[in-house]
Amino acid sequence: MHTFFFVRDYEGRYRFFSAEPVKPPEIKRSKLKESWELAKKKLMLLPQRSLRQELAFAQVGRTADPKLTILCSGFSDEEKIDARFRFFLLKRRTRSLAILTGEAVVLPFTGLTMFIPGPNIVFYALALLIITHWQSYRGVRAILKKTLDFEPDPLLAEWEEAVKARAVDRYPDILDRIEKAHRLQGLRKILWN
């Protein structure tokens, strides 16, 4: 079973991410394997906040379980957090669709870089971003169809209390404890700077 989180970051914006380690999306290999590998490395240079969220959405899209368990702070009752999460998903779905449209418009122009010697990294990187955003879009649509179960977590509640109180000195300690308790990596890049 996968563990997903829905919690506010240090700016008060909600973030959705998975406990699974960050890895590039699986793509069928083509004859230009080196170009794909280089494009994957470039994709991993995206900000961890965005990348982890997109990959978490894509991961949900591949699960067949009709019920999804999400850890949250538990400050709000389940109906209120469910409404916030669904509104968050609708905004993400709209944003993903806009990004996909923009990438589809730009994609033909990346073909003009084929005259540059060497592999067309610009095209491959954009194609990989399109695949990632498409999988994310499908994942958001899949989440909207699932039964959601929100479980409160005391460490996430402590994090949100510290954020609300702007207790920046407590952030590192709380984030370290959350990482250890849930076996997460790079949580600071998601919830804090």
C-alpha atoms as one frame of an Amber mdcrd trajectory, in Angstrom:
protein
   0.000   0.000   0.000   1.283   3.428  -0.919   1.346   6.285   1.569   0.277
   9.714   0.342   0.413  13.047   2.173  -1.690  16.216   1.890  -0.145  18.932
   4.042   0.611  22.647   3.960   4.105  23.880   3.154   5.882  26.748   4.944
   3.943  29.290   2.828   0.576  27.757   3.732  -0.058  26.154   0.316  -1.176
  22.539   0.186   1.222  19.916  -1.166   0.428  16.370  -2.218   3.239  13.833
  -2.341   4.057  10.176  -1.907   6.399   8.297   0.391   7.837   6.479  -2.612
  11.351   7.542  -3.621  11.666   9.904  -6.565  12.422   8.126  -9.812  11.755
   9.076 -13.415   8.589   7.734 -15.020   8.918   4.440 -16.858   9.096   4.893
 -20.602   9.560   2.275 -23.286  13.101   2.372 -24.639  13.771   3.603 -28.139
  16.859   3.251 -30.252  18.199   6.518 -28.861  18.508   5.256 -25.283  21.270
   7.700 -24.344  19.101  10.666 -25.299  16.262   9.407 -23.119  18.622   8.891
 -20.199  19.981  12.415 -20.553  16.451  13.808 -20.789  15.510  11.904 -17.611
  18.473  13.449 -15.805  17.355  16.899 -16.957  13.829  16.176 -15.711  15.200
  15.279 -12.291  16.611  18.814 -12.093  13.094  20.248 -11.807  12.184  21.652
  -8.380  11.472  18.768  -5.996   8.124  20.301  -4.999   6.765  20.085  -8.510
   8.461  16.842  -9.480   7.378  14.890  -6.386   3.813  16.113  -6.730   3.575
  15.249 -10.439   5.078  11.797  -9.857   2.724  11.170  -6.906  -0.269  11.956
  -9.098   1.104   9.667 -11.807   1.625   6.920  -9.221  -2.002   7.126  -8.065
  -3.144   6.753 -11.655  -1.460   3.333 -11.814  -3.026   1.935  -8.619  -6.121
  -0.218  -8.999  -7.308   0.148  -5.391 -10.659   2.037  -5.308  -9.803   3.495
  -1.881  -6.987   5.963  -1.283  -5.545   6.674   2.162  -4.009  10.110   2.630
  -2.218  11.347   5.745  -3.060  14.891   6.808  -2.727  17.105   9.873  -6.250
  16.486  11.127  -6.934  20.122  12.088 -10.123  20.186  10.034 -12.896  17.630
  10.078 -12.882  15.038   7.303 -15.606  16.703   5.241 -13.762  20.016   5.193
 -10.405  18.474   4.292 -12.121  16.364   1.624 -13.623  19.515   0.086 -10.237
  21.279   0.186  -8.499  18.299  -1.357 -11.050  17.979  -4.163 -10.771  21.724
  -4.899  -6.973  21.318  -4.895  -7.329  18.449  -7.389  -9.622  20.444  -9.667
  -7.087  23.290  -9.731  -4.279  20.809 -10.484  -6.314  19.191 -13.261  -6.941
  22.570 -14.901  -3.308  23.585 -14.499  -2.066  20.284 -15.927  -4.348  20.644
 -18.929  -3.062  24.186 -19.555   0.561  23.025 -19.251  -0.072  20.102 -21.615
  -1.623  22.456 -24.146   1.346  24.813 -23.947   3.831  21.971 -24.280   1.953
  20.563 -27.277   2.131  23.964 -28.982   5.883  24.264 -28.324   6.746  20.659
 -29.264   6.787  21.114 -33.069   9.226  24.019 -32.730  11.704  21.824 -30.848
  12.032  19.816 -34.035  13.891  22.790 -35.483  16.783  21.984 -33.141  17.354
  18.716 -35.018  19.851  20.489 -37.259  22.190  20.939 -34.309  24.736  18.083
 -34.202  24.147  15.411 -31.577  20.952  14.105 -30.041  17.965  16.418 -29.909
  17.909  16.799 -26.120  15.454  19.711 -26.224  12.857  17.573 -27.992  13.414
  14.556 -25.725  13.276  16.605 -22.528  10.029  18.261 -23.624   8.575  14.901
 -24.687   9.458  13.476 -21.270   7.798  16.460 -19.551   4.689  15.937 -21.669
   4.569  12.261 -20.696   5.013  13.152 -17.011   2.295  15.823 -17.117  -0.064
  13.480 -19.003   0.428  10.756 -16.392  -0.131  13.354 -13.678  -3.336  14.558
 -15.350  -4.612  10.982 -15.585  -3.685  10.437 -11.928  -5.671  13.491 -10.811
  -8.681  12.236 -12.765  -8.264   8.808 -11.122  -8.098  10.323  -7.615 -11.338
  12.223  -8.215 -13.059   8.877  -8.859 -11.657   7.112  -5.767 -12.990   6.905
  -2.244 -10.735   9.060  -0.088  -9.819   8.250   3.503  -7.993  10.986   5.421
  -5.980   9.855   8.443  -4.681  12.451  10.901  -0.991  12.289  11.756   0.330
  14.015  14.920   3.671  14.931  13.326   1.945  16.634  10.412  -0.284  18.457
  12.896   2.822  19.635  14.762   4.327  20.823  11.452   1.222  22.823  10.541
   1.108  24.356  14.030   4.727  25.470  13.660   3.970  26.912  10.215   0.942
  28.761  11.541   3.011  30.174  14.431   5.918  30.971  12.031   8.268  29.094
  14.375  11.063  28.718  11.795  13.506  27.453  14.435  11.327  24.347  14.952
  11.061  23.462  11.243  14.269  21.377  10.903  13.536  19.219  13.953   9.932
  18.521  12.965  10.867  17.746   9.363  13.600  15.343  10.502  11.128  13.501
  12.729   8.564  13.283   9.919  11.232  11.916   7.559  12.254   9.249  10.075
   8.708   8.273  11.024   7.481   7.891   7.445  10.789   6.955   5.754  10.784
  10.015   3.526  13.686  11.658   1.735  14.145  15.306   0.814  11.107  16.559
   2.709  12.735  19.971   3.245  12.688  20.572  -0.506   8.958  19.928  -0.576
   7.653  21.652   2.548  10.378  24.190   3.187  12.975  26.020   1.080
